[in-house]
């Protein structure tokens, strides 16, 4: 019987190895070695590293969807963009160890780009952020892309020695500046 | 005899394969296959993919250094940050095919992080951008990191269908917003 905790051990090991060696540089054998089990034991749960990668990003995708739905339910483009930005930062800071894989690993990018759930939720997130300061042309979407990618890169482990709370304040502030959002007044912050 | 053009063929093939399969997923054999030569022929010029990666980033590193030195020679923190930002964008747009490797490939990140030239020039670039809006705490450096990473991600090939000139305008504008730089008045733009 495969317990959820048993599966999670494989996912945690995969995240560590993907971040260190990239997806293409990680074999099921290496994941087995990391956990002291055979490659066959890994293969019993996950047929390929692609299947592992998809299982690894599933919770991130679900949290992003929750954030996007909460933002889309608000009224006003500024409130929606603010909710999307702060929610995105919280998802990112909750999965810091995964960021090197999500932001630029070529072995992951192709697979993640073709993941219908992740592509759709990212598109809705970009739409919410771009609408903060709408205008003709692609400026809003380019700013949104820079904010999402830049924050995901800057929050990766080892990138700086700023404490998580302080990092959250500064990356949200940077995102607001880029997108043209004002700092919300105390007491009017959306949850 | 090895001509410069001969070496460049290997570098171009390496860039294509690194971007597609990540550094860890690219073997000297694959580079040989791409060019229709033997692995031994590749190995004759480059002993490892690490050596190839270093040769590939050498011109980027040299151009970033030129930009940083030109910016540091100016007077005034705004003029210096503006010069560093626009110079960085030009370097990035001149090497778009390399961006997936530079921004997040875990196999490249470790090696590039330990490259003394690239680490030093990146540190000076972050210092120039952070000084645009100085203040206590790490906010300036975090904004600079988000600008550099975000632009390098957003300008990667296939990320959007915006024409290069238009893309340049929008990413420079986004960088100025994040850093707190005004759009320079026409005629006063630094070269």
Interface residues (C-beta under 8 A of the other chain):
Chain A: X18 X19 X20 X21 X22 X23 X24 X25 X100 X101 X103 X104 X105 X106 X107 X109 X137 X138 X139 X141 X142 X143 X145 X146 X147 X148 X149 X150 X151 X153 X154 X159 X160 X162 X166 X167 X170 X171 X173 X174 X175 X177 X178 X180
Chain B: X18 X19 X20 X21 X22 X23 X24 X25 X100 X101 X103 X104 X105 X106 X107 X109 X137 X138 X139 X141 X142 X143 X145 X146 X147 X148 X149 X150 X151 X153 X154 X159 X160 X162 X166 X167 X170 X171 X173 X174 X175 X177 X178 X180
